[in-house]
Amino acid sequence: MVKKIENIGFFQKVYEVTKLIPYGRVTSYGAIASYLGTKGSSRMVGWALNSSHFNPDSIPAHRVVNRNGLLSGKHHFGGSEMMKNLLESEGVKVEEDKIINFNKLFWNPEKEL
């Protein structure tokens, strides 16, 4: 587990894992939930990331998409194209709200942390 996150709240755990997603890579809500030992809580991960805009730390929530590589949380980024623009600024190609080469860019915290 990431730097002793056992004693912090769920939302903060989500933020700590999300901050570790490498530049130009993406993961899914479910991958974060599974890593945290709460496999069925993908939706809660989404709620945490929706609230991340109020966190004083920089949380790269734009790097988290649904299990099919779709930008399902894009409406939480202050404009329908903001999430796409942030990803494209990192070299991630997006077409019709879907990550191109999703499997290649996928970062799995269970394998990489």
N, C-alpha and C positions, 0 to 999 in steps of 0.2 A: 504493500500500500504506500501511497504517496505521503511522505514526511508526517507521519503520525496524525492522520486525519480522523482517527477513531473518535476523538473527544469533541468534535465540532458538529454543528447541525448539518442536515442533509443538503440544504441549498449551498452552504459554504463548501461542502465536500464536492459538489458538482462544479463549483467555481474553481476549486483547486485542480481538479482533473482537467477541466476545460483550458485552463491557463497553460497546460503542458502540451496541448496539441501543437505540433510543429507548424511553422509558417508554410503555407502551400499544401497542407494536408487537411483532411476532413474526417470526422467520425460521426457516429449516429447517437441519438438519444438512448437507444437500447444498449449500445456498447458501453456507454458511461454507466447506465443503470446496472448492467451486469458486472462491471468492474467493481462497483460499490457494494455488490452483494445483494442488490435489490432488483433482480432481473425483470420483474413485472412492473417496474415503476418508470417506464420511458416517459409517460405523460408528466410525471412529477419532475423529471429532468427538464422537460420543456418548460414547465411552470417556473422552475428555478432560473432557467436562462432568460425567460421573459422578464423576470425581475432583476436580472443582472445589470440592467441599465441604471439602476439606482445604487449599485455598488461602487465605492470610490476607486476600486482597483479596475484595471483594464481587463475585461473578460472577453476573449475572442469568440463570442457566441455564434458569430457568422460561420464558424468552422464546424458547426453541429447541424446535421441534416437528418432526414428520416432514413429508414433502413434501405430505401430504394435510391437514395441520392437526391431526393427532391428537396427543394428549399421550402419546406412546409412552414417554417417560422418567419418567412420574409416580411409579413405584415407587421412584425414587431420592431422593424428597423427604421422607422420614420420615413418610409417611402418604399414603394413596391420594388424598386431597383437597387436599394442600398445594399442588401445582403449580397446580391449578385455582383455589384460593383466592388465590394470589399473582397470577395473571393477572387474575382478577376484581377484585382490589383496584386494578388499573391500568385498569379499565374494559373489559377484554377479556371478551366473552361466550363462555361455554363450555357446550355441551350434549352430553351423552353422550360426554365426553372429546374433543370436537372443537371447534376454534375457529370461531365464527360469523363470517362475513365475512372469512375467512382471506385471500382475495386482496386485499381492501381494506387489511388490517392488515399484510400481508407487507412486510418490510423486506429489500431485496436489497442486500447490501454491494457487489456489483459495480457497481451503478448509483448507489448513494447515498454511496459513499466515494471 
